[in-house]
Amino acid sequence: MLIDGAIRSAERARAAWDEGKDARAAAALGRAQEIVGQMLAAINSEPAPELARKVAGVYLYLFRSLLEAGSPRDEAKLDEALRVLRAERETWRQLCERLGNCSEPDSASFDTVPGLSLEA
């Protein structure tokens, strides 16, 4: 769900750019960065340190790409971040299926987490 939130925010940034609303685009990119930062902070390296390091590398790459997309406006960086986010979402979906845990959680469940909203 966090990945979906980051994708939505990045897509909102593109739409804002298309409308000439650079401040709105910057806010949307900032939100996408915030979500990726939350994903990075949530990595638990205890069970598999090497895997955690690799996932952290992907999330750091995403964070940098989103940051670079905003200053100066770089749609290629945004496209790359969206490509990686979508691939990451698909990876998690496949993992969920293999583990037999494919319930689609309600995004409202994140409304109870202080400071975390996917609708920003």
C-alpha positions as CSV (number, residue, x, y, z in Angstrom):
1,M,0.0,0.0,0.0
2,L,2.9,2.4,0.6
3,I,4.2,1.7,-2.8
4,D,0.8,2.5,-4.3
5,G,0.8,5.8,-2.3
6,A,4.2,6.7,-3.7
7,I,3.1,5.9,-7.2
8,R,-0.1,8.0,-6.8
9,S,2.0,10.9,-5.4
10,A,4.5,10.7,-8.3
11,E,1.6,10.6,-10.8
12,R,0.1,13.6,-9.1
13,A,3.4,15.4,-9.6
14,R,3.3,14.7,-13.3
15,A,-0.3,15.9,-13.6
16,A,0.6,19.1,-11.7
17,W,3.5,19.7,-14.0
18,D,1.2,19.3,-17.0
19,E,-1.1,21.9,-15.5
20,G,1.7,24.3,-14.8
21,K,1.3,24.0,-11.1
22,D,4.9,23.6,-10.0
23,A,4.3,24.1,-6.3
24,R,1.7,21.3,-6.3
25,A,4.1,19.1,-8.2
26,A,6.8,19.8,-5.6
27,A,4.4,18.9,-2.8
28,A,3.5,15.7,-4.5
29,L,7.1,14.7,-5.1
30,G,7.8,15.5,-1.5
31,R,5.0,13.2,-0.4
32,A,6.4,10.4,-2.6
33,Q,9.8,10.9,-1.1
34,E,8.3,10.8,2.4
35,I,6.6,7.5,1.7
36,V,9.8,6.0,0.2
37,G,11.6,7.2,3.4
38,Q,9.0,5.4,5.5
39,M,9.6,2.3,3.5
40,L,13.3,2.6,4.0
41,A,13.0,3.2,7.7
42,A,10.8,0.1,8.1
43,I,13.4,-2.4,6.7
44,N,14.3,-4.9,9.3
45,S,17.8,-6.2,8.7
46,E,17.7,-8.9,11.4
47,P,16.4,-11.9,9.6
48,A,18.3,-11.3,6.3
49,P,21.0,-8.6,6.4
50,E,22.0,-9.1,2.7
51,L,18.4,-8.9,1.4
52,A,17.8,-5.9,3.6
53,R,20.9,-4.1,2.2
54,K,19.7,-4.8,-1.4
55,V,16.1,-3.6,-0.7
56,A,17.5,-0.5,1.1
57,G,19.6,0.2,-2.0
58,V,16.5,0.1,-4.2
59,Y,14.7,2.5,-1.9
60,L,17.6,4.9,-1.7
61,Y,17.8,4.9,-5.4
62,L,14.0,5.7,-5.6
63,F,14.4,8.5,-3.0
64,R,17.3,10.1,-5.0
65,S,15.4,9.7,-8.3
66,L,12.3,11.5,-6.8
67,L,14.5,14.2,-5.3
68,E,16.4,14.8,-8.6
69,A,13.1,14.8,-10.5
70,G,12.0,17.9,-8.8
71,S,15.1,20.2,-9.1
72,P,15.3,21.0,-11.9
73,R,12.2,19.4,-13.3
74,D,13.3,16.1,-14.7
75,E,10.6,14.0,-16.2
76,A,13.0,11.2,-17.1
77,K,14.0,10.8,-13.4
78,L,10.3,10.7,-12.5
79,D,9.6,8.1,-15.2
80,E,12.5,6.0,-13.9
81,A,11.2,6.3,-10.3
82,L,7.7,5.2,-11.5
83,R,9.1,2.3,-13.4
84,V,11.0,1.0,-10.4
85,L,8.0,1.6,-8.0
86,R,5.7,-0.4,-10.3
87,A,8.3,-3.2,-10.6
88,E,8.6,-3.2,-6.8
89,R,4.8,-3.3,-6.4
90,E,4.6,-6.3,-8.8
91,T,7.4,-8.1,-6.9
92,W,5.5,-7.7,-3.6
93,R,2.3,-8.8,-5.2
94,Q,4.0,-12.0,-6.5
95,L,5.6,-12.6,-3.1
96,C,2.2,-12.2,-1.5
97,E,0.7,-14.8,-3.8
98,R,3.5,-17.3,-3.2
99,L,3.1,-17.0,0.5
100,G,-0.7,-17.3,0.2
101,N,-1.3,-14.0,1.9
102,C,-3.1,-12.0,-0.8
103,S,-5.7,-10.2,1.1
104,E,-6.0,-6.6,0.0
105,P,-5.8,-4.5,3.2
106,D,-8.0,-1.5,3.4
107,S,-6.0,1.7,3.0
108,A,-8.1,3.2,5.8
109,S,-6.1,1.0,8.2
110,F,-3.2,3.4,7.8
111,D,-5.3,6.3,8.9
112,T,-4.7,5.3,12.5
113,V,-0.9,5.6,12.2
114,P,0.2,9.0,13.4
115,G,1.8,11.1,10.6
116,L,1.1,8.6,7.9
117,S,-1.6,9.1,5.3
118,L,-1.6,7.8,1.7
119,E,-4.0,10.5,0.5
120,A,-1.7,13.5,0.8
